Amino acid sequence: MKPITPRSLRSAVYGACLLVCFSAPLFSQSQSNTILPADIYKKDSPAVVLIEINNEKGEVTAAGSGFLVSADGKILTNYHVVAHSKQATVRLGNKDAYDAVDVLDIDKRKDIALIKIKAVDLPFLSIGKSSTVGVGDPIFSLSTPLGLLQNTLSNGIVSGIREGDGYRYFQVTAPISHGSSGGPIFDAKGEVIGIAVMTISEGQNLNFAVPIDYAKGMLASPSAPKSLASIYELEPDTDKKSAVAEKTAETIPSNDKTQAELKQLGISVFLERRFGIWTVEDSKSVLGEPHGHRFGVGDPMPEIWAYDDPTKFARQLELVFDGKTKMLHDYYIYPVNVTWEDCKKLWGSDAKVQKNSNGTRFYLYKNRHMNVLVAANGTVISIGVYAIP
């Protein structure tokens, strides 16, 4: 046997390098299976659906996302998307709508629901394997943020794998928001590895998804269809909201001038006259304790506080306080039984309209700082009023 010399060692290493460099692929097998984000959108967006939640009058009160997992209309989404209503409408990517929605299976702990519409020959998504997902893996999401922007594609990475109560979940950086719940999270191969479940708006890119492996048992176990009413439950904070409403009624000041102004002007004009004047504490002194809080978009970030409406015109108010001045800058009203025809009588119809794929319409007034979001049936979902910049 020839002794190993520095020169022979260098030759061996050099030869090995040549062997590796010219025989091994430039990418690993998993990387070679990746597809472009545009291809994910083109291939998979037709199978991502919008789920509209309706009240007893047929009015849209909330929205979420979901995705088809079979050609005969099986859809995975979050349990919380469908748990608090007896009626729902599923809108497909091609704008077809289905009002008959059944439940096949649910997992409350992991916030998963398998629902079904009566359809055939539908596109559906490929299910991946979430057990192989690791921190740092690239991911994509497809959903309907705010219940308006159907089939929005975003990308990010898996930034953590967290422990829940009896299950694990993915922390992801792909931007999602209210309305994205139930949407699919894809890996780089375009396979579903998670279900978007929630976001923490107080932080930056703190979004979470349930691993898809938890849903596979539901897909494999045939179940008889049941109505949405069979799983209906009141929202968890209903009692809390009632208590807040009672407290609000007690804490509204008895100042005759303030009450007379509120009654005379109505909640919208009353709030508009507080632009640049009211702080959060001012709003609490009139409207009582808020029942919700989140941060908006901006630098510095504005704060958004939710209140019950003492005039009962709206089911909820959202007041936006400027991140720099801390003064009231915008507000949103979620009215009760108001239609677009009512708005036209109050403020006219000189507005630019944007028609959305889910049937909703967004009216931006040209002669005032106001917009109105209207459901497909003409019911007003929200009214936004903005301070003059």
Secondary structure, DSSP 8 states (H G I E B T S, - for coil): -----HHHHHHHHHHHHHHHHHHS-SS-HHHHT---HHHHHHHHGGGEEEEEEE-TTS-EEEEEEEEE-STT-EEEE-HHHHTT-SEEEEE-TTS-EE--EEEEEEETTTTEEEEEES-SS-----B--GGG--TT-EEEEEE-GGGTS-SEEEEEEEEEEEE-SSSEEEEE-S---TT-TT-EEE-TTS-EEEEEEEE-TTSSS-EEEEETHHHHHHHHS----EEGGGG----TTHHHHHHHHHHHHHHS---HHHHHHHHHHHHHHHHHTTTTT--HHHHHHHH-S-SEEEE-SSSS--EEEEE--TTSSEEEEEEEE-TTT-SEEEEEEEESS-BHHHHHHHH-S-EEEEE-TTS-EEEEESSSSEEEEE-TTSBEEEEEEE---
